[in-house]
């Protein structure tokens, strides 16, 4: 789960780095209003799922270690 969270965080970072290079007015016009909404919503969704995945993975690993030592 931690790996999936890390991948989501890296994808969000890559989106922030590359978006200025490929999101121009022509592409946004072709996407339409729904596509524009998705391009705005994608980074926070990826960051949220990434953070949640890492926290969930750390929590699960800690529980696994506690059960292993019992």
HTML snippet that shows the backbone in 3Dmol.js (N, CA, C, O; Angstrom):
<script src="https://3Dmol.org/build/3Dmol-min.js"></script>
<div id="view" style="width:600px;height:400px;position:relative"></div>
<script>
const pdb = `
ATOM      1  N   UNK A   1       0.822  -1.192   0.000  1.00  0.00           N
ATOM      2  CA  UNK A   1       0.000   0.000   0.000  1.00  0.00           C
ATOM      3  C   UNK A   1       0.867   1.258   0.000  1.00  0.00           C
ATOM      4  O   UNK A   1       0.549   2.260  -0.640  1.00  0.00           O
ATOM      5  N   UNK A   2       1.977   1.169   0.742  1.00  0.00           N
ATOM      6  CA  UNK A   2       2.873   2.327   0.761  1.00  0.00           C
ATOM      7  C   UNK A   2       3.440   2.601  -0.632  1.00  0.00           C
ATOM      8  O   UNK A   2       3.626   3.755  -1.018  1.00  0.00           O
ATOM      9  N   UNK A   3       3.710   1.540  -1.378  1.00  0.00           N
ATOM     10  CA  UNK A   3       4.245   1.717  -2.728  1.00  0.00           C
ATOM     11  C   UNK A   3       3.218   2.386  -3.635  1.00  0.00           C
ATOM     12  O   UNK A   3       3.572   3.254  -4.433  1.00  0.00           O
ATOM     13  N   UNK A   4       1.956   1.994  -3.524  1.00  0.00           N
ATOM     14  CA  UNK A   4       0.911   2.628  -4.333  1.00  0.00           C
ATOM     15  C   UNK A   4       0.758   4.106  -3.962  1.00  0.00           C
ATOM     16  O   UNK A   4       0.564   4.956  -4.830  1.00  0.00           O
ATOM     17  N   UNK A   5       0.845   4.393  -2.681  1.00  0.00           N
ATOM     18  CA  UNK A   5       0.780   5.786  -2.242  1.00  0.00           C
ATOM     19  C   UNK A   5       1.944   6.598  -2.781  1.00  0.00           C
ATOM     20  O   UNK A   5       1.774   7.740  -3.206  1.00  0.00           O
ATOM     21  N   UNK A   6       3.132   5.997  -2.760  1.00  0.00           N
ATOM     22  CA  UNK A   6       4.304   6.700  -3.277  1.00  0.00           C
ATOM     23  C   UNK A   6       4.184   6.933  -4.778  1.00  0.00           C
ATOM     24  O   UNK A   6       4.575   7.987  -5.278  1.00  0.00           O
ATOM     25  N   UNK A   7       3.645   5.957  -5.494  1.00  0.00           N
ATOM     26  CA  UNK A   7       3.453   6.119  -6.938  1.00  0.00           C
ATOM     27  C   UNK A   7       2.456   7.244  -7.216  1.00  0.00           C
ATOM     28  O   UNK A   7       2.660   8.039  -8.133  1.00  0.00           O
ATOM     29  N   UNK A   8       1.386   7.313  -6.437  1.00  0.00           N
ATOM     30  CA  UNK A   8       0.400   8.386  -6.624  1.00  0.00           C
ATOM     31  C   UNK A   8       1.029   9.749  -6.359  1.00  0.00           C
ATOM     32  O   UNK A   8       0.761  10.704  -7.089  1.00  0.00           O
ATOM     33  N   UNK A   9       1.863   9.852  -5.325  1.00  0.00           N
ATOM     34  CA  UNK A   9       2.536  11.120  -5.047  1.00  0.00           C
ATOM     35  C   UNK A   9       3.498  11.497  -6.172  1.00  0.00           C
ATOM     36  O   UNK A   9       3.583  12.664  -6.554  1.00  0.00           O
ATOM     37  N   UNK A  10       4.216  10.515  -6.700  1.00  0.00           N
ATOM     38  CA  UNK A  10       5.128  10.788  -7.802  1.00  0.00           C
ATOM     39  C   UNK A  10       4.377  11.189  -9.075  1.00  0.00           C
ATOM     40  O   UNK A  10       4.834  12.053  -9.824  1.00  0.00           O
ATOM     41  N   UNK A  11       3.227  10.559  -9.315  1.00  0.00           N
ATOM     42  CA  UNK A  11       2.429  10.939 -10.486  1.00  0.00           C
ATOM     43  C   UNK A  11       1.920  12.370 -10.355  1.00  0.00           C
ATOM     44  O   UNK A  11       1.904  13.116 -11.334  1.00  0.00           O
ATOM     45  N   UNK A  12       1.503  12.757  -9.147  1.00  0.00           N
ATOM     46  CA  UNK A  12       1.047  14.131  -8.935  1.00  0.00           C
ATOM     47  C   UNK A  12       2.194  15.107  -9.159  1.00  0.00           C
ATOM     48  O   UNK A  12       2.008  16.161  -9.768  1.00  0.00           O
ATOM     49  N   UNK A  13       3.372  14.760  -8.671  1.00  0.00           N
ATOM     50  CA  UNK A  13       4.533  15.633  -8.861  1.00  0.00           C
ATOM     51  C   UNK A  13       4.887  15.749 -10.344  1.00  0.00           C
ATOM     52  O   UNK A  13       5.188  16.837 -10.837  1.00  0.00           O
ATOM     53  N   UNK A  14       4.848  14.640 -11.034  1.00  0.00           N
ATOM     54  CA  UNK A  14       5.126  14.650 -12.469  1.00  0.00           C
ATOM     55  C   UNK A  14       4.090  15.479 -13.221  1.00  0.00           C
ATOM     56  O   UNK A  14       4.430  16.185 -14.171  1.00  0.00           O
ATOM     57  N   UNK A  15       2.837  15.398 -12.804  1.00  0.00           N
ATOM     58  CA  UNK A  15       1.779  16.203 -13.421  1.00  0.00           C
ATOM     59  C   UNK A  15       2.072  17.689 -13.239  1.00  0.00           C
ATOM     60  O   UNK A  15       1.952  18.473 -14.180  1.00  0.00           O
ATOM     61  N   UNK A  16       2.464  18.077 -11.996  1.00  0.00           N
ATOM     62  CA  UNK A  16       2.780  19.485 -11.747  1.00  0.00           C
ATOM     63  C   UNK A  16       3.953  19.955 -12.595  1.00  0.00           C
ATOM     64  O   UNK A  16       3.978  21.103 -13.037  1.00  0.00           O
ATOM     65  N   UNK A  17       4.920  19.080 -12.824  1.00  0.00           N
ATOM     66  CA  UNK A  17       6.086  19.473 -13.610  1.00  0.00           C
ATOM     67  C   UNK A  17       5.787  19.556 -15.103  1.00  0.00           C
ATOM     68  O   UNK A  17       6.302  20.439 -15.790  1.00  0.00           O
ATOM     69  N   UNK A  18       4.962  18.647 -15.609  1.00  0.00           N
ATOM     70  CA  UNK A  18       4.733  18.572 -17.052  1.00  0.00           C
ATOM     71  C   UNK A  18       3.507  19.331 -17.545  1.00  0.00           C
ATOM     72  O   UNK A  18       3.435  19.666 -18.727  1.00  0.00           O
ATOM     73  N   UNK A  19       2.550  19.610 -16.681  1.00  0.00           N
ATOM     74  CA  UNK A  19       1.309  20.252 -17.109  1.00  0.00           C
ATOM     75  C   UNK A  19       1.532  21.586 -17.834  1.00  0.00           C
ATOM     76  O   UNK A  19       0.869  21.833 -18.841  1.00  0.00           O
ATOM     77  N   UNK A  20       2.422  22.439 -17.373  1.00  0.00           N
ATOM     78  CA  UNK A  20       2.605  23.700 -18.116  1.00  0.00           C
ATOM     79  C   UNK A  20       3.101  23.501 -19.542  1.00  0.00           C
ATOM     80  O   UNK A  20       2.935  24.383 -20.384  1.00  0.00           O
ATOM     81  N   UNK A  21       3.700  22.367 -19.817  1.00  0.00           N
ATOM     82  CA  UNK A  21       4.260  22.125 -21.143  1.00  0.00           C
ATOM     83  C   UNK A  21       3.244  21.560 -22.135  1.00  0.00           C
ATOM     84  O   UNK A  21       3.403  21.742 -23.342  1.00  0.00           O
ATOM     85  N   UNK A  22       2.206  20.879 -21.649  1.00  0.00           N
ATOM     86  CA  UNK A  22       1.256  20.285 -22.595  1.00  0.00           C
ATOM     87  C   UNK A  22      -0.176  20.778 -22.432  1.00  0.00           C
ATOM     88  O   UNK A  22      -1.003  20.495 -23.300  1.00  0.00           O
ATOM     89  N   UNK A  23      -0.504  21.486 -21.387  1.00  0.00           N
ATOM     90  CA  UNK A  23      -1.861  22.028 -21.230  1.00  0.00           C
ATOM     91  C   UNK A  23      -1.899  23.451 -21.775  1.00  0.00           C
ATOM     92  O   UNK A  23      -1.625  24.413 -21.057  1.00  0.00           O
ATOM     93  N   UNK A  24      -2.239  23.566 -23.036  1.00  0.00           N
ATOM     94  CA  UNK A  24      -2.379  24.887 -23.632  1.00  0.00           C
ATOM     95  C   UNK A  24      -3.860  25.146 -23.918  1.00  0.00           C
ATOM     96  O   UNK A  24      -4.710  24.301 -23.636  1.00  0.00           O
ATOM     97  N   UNK A  25      -4.156  26.292 -24.466  1.00  0.00           N
ATOM     98  CA  UNK A  25      -5.551  26.672 -24.707  1.00  0.00           C
ATOM     99  C   UNK A  25      -6.250  25.736 -25.694  1.00  0.00           C
ATOM    100  O   UNK A  25      -7.431  25.432 -25.531  1.00  0.00           O
ATOM    101  N   UNK A  26      -5.526  25.283 -26.710  1.00  0.00           N
ATOM    102  CA  UNK A  26      -6.138  24.384 -27.698  1.00  0.00           C
ATOM    103  C   UNK A  26      -6.548  23.054 -27.069  1.00  0.00           C
ATOM    104  O   UNK A  26      -7.630  22.536 -27.346  1.00  0.00           O
ATOM    105  N   UNK A  27      -5.680  22.506 -26.224  1.00  0.00           N
ATOM    106  CA  UNK A  27      -6.005  21.236 -25.571  1.00  0.00           C
ATOM    107  C   UNK A  27      -7.168  21.407 -24.598  1.00  0.00           C
ATOM    108  O   UNK A  27      -8.056  20.556 -24.540  1.00  0.00           O
ATOM    109  N   UNK A  28      -7.172  22.480 -23.846  1.00  0.00           N
ATOM    110  CA  UNK A  28      -8.271  22.720 -22.910  1.00  0.00           C
ATOM    111  C   UNK A  28      -9.591  22.917 -23.646  1.00  0.00           C
ATOM    112  O   UNK A  28     -10.638  22.474 -23.172  1.00  0.00           O
ATOM    113  N   UNK A  29      -9.550  23.576 -24.798  1.00  0.00           N
ATOM    114  CA  UNK A  29     -10.764  23.744 -25.601  1.00  0.00           C
ATOM    115  C   UNK A  29     -11.251  22.392 -26.106  1.00  0.00           C
ATOM    116  O   UNK A  29     -12.455  22.139 -26.140  1.00  0.00           O
ATOM    117  N   UNK A  30     -10.320  21.518 -26.498  1.00  0.00           N
ATOM    118  CA  UNK A  30     -10.697  20.191 -26.990  1.00  0.00           C
ATOM    119  C   UNK A  30     -11.251  19.312 -25.866  1.00  0.00           C
ATOM    120  O   UNK A  30     -12.110  18.466 -26.114  1.00  0.00           O
ATOM    121  N   UNK A  31     -10.778  19.500 -24.656  1.00  0.00           N
ATOM    122  CA  UNK A  31     -11.258  18.686 -23.530  1.00  0.00           C
ATOM    123  C   UNK A  31     -12.678  19.065 -23.117  1.00  0.00           C
ATOM    124  O   UNK A  31     -13.463  18.203 -22.721  1.00  0.00           O
ATOM    125  N   UNK A  32     -12.999  20.324 -23.209  1.00  0.00           N
ATOM    126  CA  UNK A  32     -14.321  20.777 -22.807  1.00  0.00           C
ATOM    127  C   UNK A  32     -14.385  21.025 -21.312  1.00  0.00           C
ATOM    128  O   UNK A  32     -13.387  20.876 -20.608  1.00  0.00           O
ATOM    129  N   UNK A  33     -15.562  21.405 -20.829  1.00  0.00           N
ATOM    130  CA  UNK A  33     -15.679  21.763 -19.407  1.00  0.00           C
ATOM    131  C   UNK A  33     -15.437  20.591 -18.464  1.00  0.00           C
ATOM    132  O   UNK A  33     -14.848  20.773 -17.398  1.00  0.00           O
ATOM    133  N   UNK A  34     -15.875  19.404 -18.831  1.00  0.00           N
ATOM    134  CA  UNK A  34     -15.668  18.249 -17.954  1.00  0.00           C
ATOM    135  C   UNK A  34     -14.185  17.887 -17.894  1.00  0.00           C
ATOM    136  O   UNK A  34     -13.663  17.575 -16.824  1.00  0.00           O
ATOM    137  N   UNK A  35     -13.521  17.927 -19.024  1.00  0.00           N
ATOM    138  CA  UNK A  35     -12.087  17.643 -19.056  1.00  0.00           C
ATOM    139  C   UNK A  35     -11.269  18.662 -18.279  1.00  0.00           C
ATOM    140  O   UNK A  35     -10.299  18.314 -17.606  1.00  0.00           O
ATOM    141  N   UNK A  36     -11.670  19.919 -18.378  1.00  0.00           N
ATOM    142  CA  UNK A  36     -10.980  20.959 -17.620  1.00  0.00           C
ATOM    143  C   UNK A  36     -11.166  20.726 -16.124  1.00  0.00           C
ATOM    144  O   UNK A  36     -10.225  20.883 -15.346  1.00  0.00           O
ATOM    145  N   UNK A  37     -12.370  20.354 -15.727  1.00  0.00           N
ATOM    146  CA  UNK A  37     -12.616  20.051 -14.313  1.00  0.00           C
ATOM    147  C   UNK A  37     -11.755  18.881 -13.842  1.00  0.00           C
ATOM    148  O   UNK A  37     -11.244  18.887 -12.722  1.00  0.00           O
ATOM    149  N   UNK A  38     -11.600  17.883 -14.704  1.00  0.00           N
ATOM    150  CA  UNK A  38     -10.766  16.735 -14.337  1.00  0.00           C
ATOM    151  C   UNK A  38      -9.297  17.120 -14.235  1.00  0.00           C
ATOM    152  O   UNK A  38      -8.595  16.625 -13.353  1.00  0.00           O
ATOM    153  N   UNK A  39      -8.816  17.991 -15.115  1.00  0.00           N
ATOM    154  CA  UNK A  39      -7.418  18.401 -15.024  1.00  0.00           C
ATOM    155  C   UNK A  39      -7.157  19.236 -13.774  1.00  0.00           C
ATOM    156  O   UNK A  39      -6.043  19.242 -13.252  1.00  0.00           O
ATOM    157  N   UNK A  40      -8.172  19.936 -13.297  1.00  0.00           N
ATOM    158  CA  UNK A  40      -8.034  20.702 -12.061  1.00  0.00           C
ATOM    159  C   UNK A  40      -8.111  19.779 -10.845  1.00  0.00           C
ATOM    160  O   UNK A  40      -7.401  19.995  -9.863  1.00  0.00           O
ATOM    161  N   UNK A  41      -8.963  18.755 -10.898  1.00  0.00           N
ATOM    162  CA  UNK A  41      -9.184  17.874  -9.757  1.00  0.00           C
ATOM    163  C   UNK A  41      -8.141  16.768  -9.630  1.00  0.00           C
ATOM    164  O   UNK A  41      -7.974  16.213  -8.544  1.00  0.00           O
ATOM    165  N   UNK A  42      -7.445  16.437 -10.696  1.00  0.00           N
ATOM    166  CA  UNK A  42      -6.522  15.302 -10.671  1.00  0.00           C
ATOM    167  C   UNK A  42      -5.383  15.447  -9.655  1.00  0.00           C
ATOM    168  O   UNK A  42      -5.157  14.511  -8.888  1.00  0.00           O
ATOM    169  N   UNK A  43      -4.668  16.549  -9.611  1.00  0.00           N
ATOM    170  CA  UNK A  43      -3.557  16.626  -8.645  1.00  0.00           C
ATOM    171  C   UNK A  43      -3.977  16.480  -7.176  1.00  0.00           C
ATOM    172  O   UNK A  43      -3.337  15.715  -6.455  1.00  0.00           O
ATOM    173  N   UNK A  44      -5.016  17.172  -6.696  1.00  0.00           N
ATOM    174  CA  UNK A  44      -5.395  16.967  -5.291  1.00  0.00           C
ATOM    175  C   UNK A  44      -5.865  15.539  -5.006  1.00  0.00           C
ATOM    176  O   UNK A  44      -5.630  15.012  -3.918  1.00  0.00           O
ATOM    177  N   UNK A  45      -6.524  14.920  -5.976  1.00  0.00           N
ATOM    178  CA  UNK A  45      -6.954  13.530  -5.778  1.00  0.00           C
ATOM    179  C   UNK A  45      -5.744  12.619  -5.656  1.00  0.00           C
ATOM    180  O   UNK A  45      -5.692  11.777  -4.759  1.00  0.00           O
ATOM    181  N   UNK A  46      -4.768  12.776  -6.550  1.00  0.00           N
ATOM    182  CA  UNK A  46      -3.558  11.951  -6.475  1.00  0.00           C
ATOM    183  C   UNK A  46      -2.792  12.196  -5.180  1.00  0.00           C
ATOM    184  O   UNK A  46      -2.304  11.247  -4.565  1.00  0.00           O
ATOM    185  N   UNK A  47      -2.681  13.445  -4.760  1.00  0.00           N
ATOM    186  CA  UNK A  47      -1.984  13.743  -3.515  1.00  0.00           C
ATOM    187  C   UNK A  47      -2.720  13.155  -2.310  1.00  0.00           C
ATOM    188  O   UNK A  47      -2.091  12.627  -1.393  1.00  0.00           O
ATOM    189  N   UNK A  48      -4.039  13.247  -2.312  1.00  0.00           N
ATOM    190  CA  UNK A  48      -4.820  12.682  -1.204  1.00  0.00           C
ATOM    191  C   UNK A  48      -4.703  11.172  -1.128  1.00  0.00           C
ATOM    192  O   UNK A  48      -4.468  10.617  -0.054  1.00  0.00           O
ATOM    193  N   UNK A  49      -4.869  10.495  -2.278  1.00  0.00           N
ATOM    194  CA  UNK A  49      -4.737   9.043  -2.282  1.00  0.00           C
ATOM    195  C   UNK A  49      -3.307   8.621  -1.963  1.00  0.00           C
ATOM    196  O   UNK A  49      -3.094   7.597  -1.313  1.00  0.00           O
ATOM    197  N   UNK A  50      -2.334   9.394  -2.410  1.00  0.00           N
ATOM    198  CA  UNK A  50      -0.948   9.063  -2.111  1.00  0.00           C
ATOM    199  C   UNK A  50      -0.652   9.130  -0.627  1.00  0.00           C
ATOM    200  O   UNK A  50      -0.055   8.212  -0.064  1.00  0.00           O
ATOM    201  N   UNK A  51      -1.067  10.210   0.005  1.00  0.00           N
ATOM    202  CA  UNK A  51      -0.854  10.348   1.435  1.00  0.00           C
ATOM    203  C   UNK A  51      -1.624   9.288   2.212  1.00  0.00           C
ATOM    204  O   UNK A  51      -1.101   8.710   3.166  1.00  0.00           O
ATOM    205  N   UNK A  52      -2.856   9.033   1.809  1.00  0.00           N
ATOM    206  CA  UNK A  52      -3.652   8.004   2.488  1.00  0.00           C
ATOM    207  C   UNK A  52      -3.021   6.625   2.332  1.00  0.00           C
ATOM    208  O   UNK A  52      -3.019   5.839   3.280  1.00  0.00           O
ATOM    209  N   UNK A  53      -2.487   6.320   1.153  1.00  0.00           N
ATOM    210  CA  UNK A  53      -1.850   5.029   0.932  1.00  0.00           C
ATOM    211  C   UNK A  53      -0.618   4.845   1.787  1.00  0.00           C
ATOM    212  O   UNK A  53      -0.397   3.765   2.335  1.00  0.00           O
ATOM    213  N   UNK A  54       0.188   5.888   1.910  1.00  0.00           N
ATOM    214  CA  UNK A  54       1.392   5.794   2.729  1.00  0.00           C
ATOM    215  C   UNK A  54       1.023   5.630   4.204  1.00  0.00           C
ATOM    216  O   UNK A  54       1.601   4.791   4.895  1.00  0.00           O
ATOM    217  N   UNK A  55       0.085   6.409   4.680  1.00  0.00           N
ATOM    218  CA  UNK A  55      -0.332   6.296   6.084  1.00  0.00           C
ATOM    219  C   UNK A  55      -0.938   4.924   6.354  1.00  0.00           C
ATOM    220  O   UNK A  55      -0.633   4.300   7.370  1.00  0.00           O
ATOM    221  N   UNK A  56      -1.791   4.455   5.455  1.00  0.00           N
ATOM    222  CA  UNK A  56      -2.408   3.143   5.627  1.00  0.00           C
ATOM    223  C   UNK A  56      -1.344   2.037   5.615  1.00  0.00           C
ATOM    224  O   UNK A  56      -1.421   1.090   6.398  1.00  0.00           O
ATOM    225  N   UNK A  57      -0.363   2.160   4.736  1.00  0.00           N
ATOM    226  CA  UNK A  57       0.706   1.174   4.679  1.00  0.00           C
ATOM    227  C   UNK A  57       1.540   1.167   5.947  1.00  0.00           C
ATOM    228  O   UNK A  57       1.878   0.097   6.453  1.00  0.00           O
ATOM    229  N   UNK A  58       1.878   2.337   6.471  1.00  0.00           N
ATOM    230  CA  UNK A  58       2.637   2.403   7.719  1.00  0.00           C
ATOM    231  C   UNK A  58       1.838   1.841   8.887  1.00  0.00           C
ATOM    232  O   UNK A  58       2.377   1.118   9.725  1.00  0.00           O
ATOM    233  N   UNK A  59       0.560   2.171   8.940  1.00  0.00           N
ATOM    234  CA  UNK A  59      -0.300   1.671  10.010  1.00  0.00           C
ATOM    235  C   UNK A  59      -0.417   0.146   9.935  1.00  0.00           C
ATOM    236  O   UNK A  59      -0.317  -0.536  10.955  1.00  0.00           O
ATOM    237  N   UNK A  60      -0.628  -0.384   8.736  1.00  0.00           N
ATOM    238  CA  UNK A  60      -0.734  -1.828   8.564  1.00  0.00           C
ATOM    239  C   UNK A  60       0.564  -2.538   8.901  1.00  0.00           C
ATOM    240  O   UNK A  60       0.543  -3.629   9.471  1.00  0.00           O
ATOM    241  N   UNK A  61       1.689  -1.936   8.556  1.00  0.00           N
ATOM    242  CA  UNK A  61       2.985  -2.546   8.865  1.00  0.00           C
ATOM    243  C   UNK A  61       3.208  -2.577  10.378  1.00  0.00           C
ATOM    244  O   UNK A  61       3.722  -3.558  10.914  1.00  0.00           O
ATOM    245  N   UNK A  62       2.823  -1.510  11.056  1.00  0.00           N
ATOM    246  CA  UNK A  62       2.971  -1.475  12.508  1.00  0.00           C
ATOM    247  C   UNK A  62       2.095  -2.536  13.170  1.00  0.00           C
ATOM    248  O   UNK A  62       2.531  -3.207  14.106  1.00  0.00           O
ATOM    249  N   UNK A  63       0.881  -2.686  12.695  1.00  0.00           N
ATOM    250  CA  UNK A  63      -0.006  -3.726  13.260  1.00  0.00           C
ATOM    251  C   UNK A  63       0.559  -5.107  12.992  1.00  0.00           C
ATOM    252  O   UNK A  63       0.492  -5.983  13.855  1.00  0.00           O
ATOM    253  N   UNK A  64       1.116  -5.312  11.805  1.00  0.00           N
ATOM    254  CA  UNK A  64       1.708  -6.601  11.466  1.00  0.00           C
ATOM    255  C   UNK A  64       2.878  -6.906  12.403  1.00  0.00           C
ATOM    256  O   UNK A  64       3.037  -8.042  12.849  1.00  0.00           O
ATOM    257  N   UNK A  65       3.693  -5.898  12.699  1.00  0.00           N
ATOM    258  CA  UNK A  65       4.822  -6.096  13.623  1.00  0.00           C
ATOM    259  C   UNK A  65       4.334  -6.403  15.032  1.00  0.00           C
ATOM    260  O   UNK A  65       4.917  -7.244  15.716  1.00  0.00           O
ATOM    261  N   UNK A  66       3.272  -5.733  15.477  1.00  0.00           N
ATOM    262  CA  UNK A  66       2.732  -6.007  16.805  1.00  0.00           C
ATOM    263  C   UNK A  66       2.159  -7.407  16.892  1.00  0.00           C
ATOM    264  O   UNK A  66       2.350  -8.079  17.906  1.00  0.00           O
ATOM    265  N   UNK A  67       1.474  -7.862  15.883  1.00  0.00           N
ATOM    266  CA  UNK A  67       0.910  -9.220  15.894  1.00  0.00           C
ATOM    267  C   UNK A  67       2.011 -10.269  15.818  1.00  0.00           C
ATOM    268  O   UNK A  67       1.866 -11.358  16.373  1.00  0.00           O
ATOM    269  N   UNK A  68       3.100  -9.956  15.141  1.00  0.00           N
ATOM    270  CA  UNK A  68       4.199 -10.884  14.987  1.00  0.00           C
ATOM    271  C   UNK A  68       4.928 -11.113  16.307  1.00  0.00           C
ATOM    272  O   UNK A  68       5.413 -12.216  16.563  1.00  0.00           O
ATOM    273  N   UNK A  69       5.010 -10.067  17.159  1.00  0.00           N
ATOM    274  CA  UNK A  69       5.730 -10.180  18.417  1.00  0.00           C
ATOM    275  C   UNK A  69       4.887 -10.794  19.535  1.00  0.00           C
ATOM    276  O   UNK A  69       5.425 -11.093  20.601  1.00  0.00           O
ATOM    277  N   UNK A  70       3.614 -10.984  19.330  1.00  0.00           N
ATOM    278  CA  UNK A  70       2.756 -11.578  20.375  1.00  0.00           C
ATOM    279  C   UNK A  70       2.917 -13.054  20.432  1.00  0.00           C
ATOM    280  O   UNK A  70       2.274 -13.714  21.249  1.00  0.00           O
TER     281      UNK A  70
END
`;
const viewer = $3Dmol.createViewer("view");
viewer.addModel(pdb, "pdb");
viewer.setStyle({}, {cartoon: {color: "spectrum"}});
viewer.zoomTo();
viewer.render();
</script>
